Amino acid sequence: MKKRFYLTYSKELVKEPLIYLAGKEFSITTNIRQASISDILGLVALEIEGDEAEIEGAVKYFVDHGVKVEPIELDIIE
């Protein structure tokens, strides 16, 4: 299964390797489809592939670490 999300990072989280860490903790494959990162804000369009439970675990991981996660409903970034 593949799902896509927008991740929004605050300036406190921009330098944290959360996508990498989520990939190590959960059985998922991540693909950054688009990103805009600065010293004060990070916006990432992220595709996550894996079992539904693993994807949900990764999303919860991001949220628990203070990342705003929004599903991408349309295939805008194809």
Rosetta blueprint (number, residue, H / E / L):
1 M L
2 K E
3 K E
4 R E
5 F E
6 Y E
7 L E
8 T E
9 Y E
10 S E
11 K L
12 E L
13 L L
14 V L
15 K L
16 E L
17 P L
18 L H
19 I H
20 Y H
21 L H
22 A H
23 G H
24 K H
25 E H
26 F L
27 S L
28 I E
29 T E
30 T E
31 N E
32 I E
33 R E
34 Q E
35 A E
36 S E
37 I E
38 S L
39 D L
40 I L
41 L E
42 G E
43 L E
44 V E
45 A E
46 L E
47 E E
48 I E
49 E E
50 G E
51 D L
52 E H
53 A H
54 E H
55 I H
56 E H
57 G H
58 A H
59 V H
60 K H
61 Y H
62 F H
63 V H
64 D H
65 H L
66 G L
67 V L
68 K E
69 V E
70 E E
71 P E
72 I L
73 E L
74 L L
75 D L
76 I L
77 I L
78 E L
